[in-house]
């Protein structure tokens, strides 16, 4: 019961910090495995627009795909809403690894807001609920890429 109250207090603190975060200014999500490859999505402000960089490296055949394109500014608001609604901000501060298993999956998440920095990293280890939220976030980001760069479907 004591640990449940501490956990609830940490969640409430993270929720409050995120609610006061302001506008999303930059975003990076990278994930994959040593056996399969790595995928990276980067979104950054470029003047009045957002630029998205998509990069995918396949470890199976060495194939590499990279592209960049502009997105409408409303994308930052939609991505922030996704982070809030799926409570991905609760990953903030996660930084765990298991160096014994070198070929396991890894991820890195960075999101910069006006008044808040979200940072989470894991190698083999992931935050609670990661798999479901990863799929939601990955699908959203892949959809952005598919609308602007058709070769994503070939990887």
C-alpha positions in Angstrom: 0.0 0.0 0.0 2.8 2.4 0.8 4.5 1.7 -2.5 1.2 2.2 -4.3 0.8 5.6 -2.9 4.4 6.5 -3.9 3.7 5.3 -7.4 0.5 7.3 -7.6 2.3 10.4 -6.4 5.1 9.9 -9.0 2.4 9.5 -11.7 0.6 12.6 -10.6 3.8 14.6 -10.6 4.7 13.5 -14.1 1.1 14.2 -15.3 1.2 17.8 -13.9 4.6 18.4 -15.4 3.4 17.3 -18.8 0.2 19.3 -18.6 2.4 22.4 -18.2 4.8 21.5 -20.9 3.8 23.9 -23.6 4.3 23.3 -27.3 6.2 20.3 -28.7 9.3 21.7 -30.4 11.3 18.5 -31.2 10.8 14.8 -31.1 12.9 11.7 -31.7 11.9 8.1 -31.5 14.3 5.3 -32.3 13.8 1.6 -31.8 14.8 -1.8 -33.1 17.1 -4.8 -32.5 20.6 -5.7 -33.5 19.2 -8.6 -35.5 16.4 -6.8 -37.4 17.6 -3.2 -37.7 16.9 0.3 -36.4 14.2 2.8 -37.2 14.4 6.4 -36.3 11.7 9.2 -36.6 12.9 12.7 -36.0 10.6 15.8 -36.0 12.1 19.3 -35.6 11.0 22.9 -36.1 12.3 24.5 -39.2 11.0 28.1 -39.2 7.2 28.0 -39.3 7.1 24.3 -40.4 8.1 21.0 -39.1 10.6 18.8 -40.7 10.4 15.0 -40.4 13.4 12.7 -41.0 12.7 9.0 -41.4 15.6 6.6 -41.3 15.6 2.8 -41.4 18.5 0.4 -41.5 17.9 -3.3 -42.1 20.5 -5.6 -40.4 19.2 -8.5 -42.5 20.3 -7.1 -45.9 22.1 -3.9 -45.1 19.4 -1.9 -46.9 19.0 1.7 -45.8 16.2 4.1 -46.4 16.3 7.8 -45.4 14.0 10.7 -46.3 13.0 14.1 -45.0 10.0 16.2 -45.7 7.9 18.9 -44.2 4.8 18.5 -42.1 2.0 20.9 -41.1 2.5 22.6 -37.7 -0.7 20.9 -36.4 1.3 17.7 -36.4 3.0 18.8 -33.2 -0.3 19.3 -31.5 -1.5 15.9 -32.6 1.7 14.2 -31.5 1.5 15.9 -28.1 -2.2 14.7 -27.8 -1.1 11.2 -28.6 1.7 11.3 -25.9 -0.9 12.6 -23.4 -3.8 10.3 -24.3 -1.6 7.2 -24.3 0.3 8.4 -21.2 3.6 7.9 -22.9 4.9 10.8 -20.8 5.0 8.3 -17.9 8.1 6.8 -19.6 10.0 10.0 -18.7 13.0 9.1 -16.7 13.1 5.5 -17.7 16.7 4.5 -18.3 17.3 0.7 -17.9 19.4 -1.8 -19.7 20.5 -5.4 -19.6 24.0 -5.6 -21.0 24.0 -9.4 -20.7 21.6 -9.7 -23.7 23.4 -7.8 -26.4 21.0 -8.5 -29.3 17.8 -7.5 -27.6 15.6 -4.6 -28.6 16.3 -1.1 -27.7 14.5 2.3 -27.8 15.2 5.9 -27.3 12.6 8.6 -26.9 13.2 12.4 -26.7 10.5 15.1 -26.8 11.4 18.7 -26.2 8.6 21.1 -25.2 8.7 24.8 -24.2 8.8 23.8 -20.5 9.4 20.1 -20.4 11.9 17.5 -21.6 10.8 13.9 -22.0 13.6 11.4 -22.1 13.4 7.6 -22.0 15.9 4.9 -23.0 15.9 1.1 -22.7 18.1 -1.7 -23.9 16.3 -5.0 -23.6 14.3 -3.5 -20.8 11.2 -1.3 -21.4 8.7 0.7 -19.3 5.4 -0.8 -18.2 2.9 -1.0 -21.0 5.6 -0.4 -23.6 4.6 -2.9 -26.3 1.0 -1.6 -26.7 2.1 2.1 -26.6 5.0 1.4 -28.9 2.7 0.0 -31.6 0.4 3.0 -31.3 3.2 5.5 -31.6 5.0 3.6 -34.3 1.8 3.3 -36.4 1.1 7.0 -36.0 4.6 7.9 -37.1 4.7 5.4 -40.0 1.4 6.8 -41.2 3.0 10.3 -41.3 5.8 8.8 -43.4 3.5 6.8 -45.7 1.6 10.0 -46.6 4.9 11.7 -47.6 7.3 8.9 -48.6 5.9 5.7 -50.2 9.0 3.5 -50.0 8.4 2.8 -46.3 6.1 -0.1 -47.3 9.1 -1.8 -49.0 11.1 -2.3 -45.8 
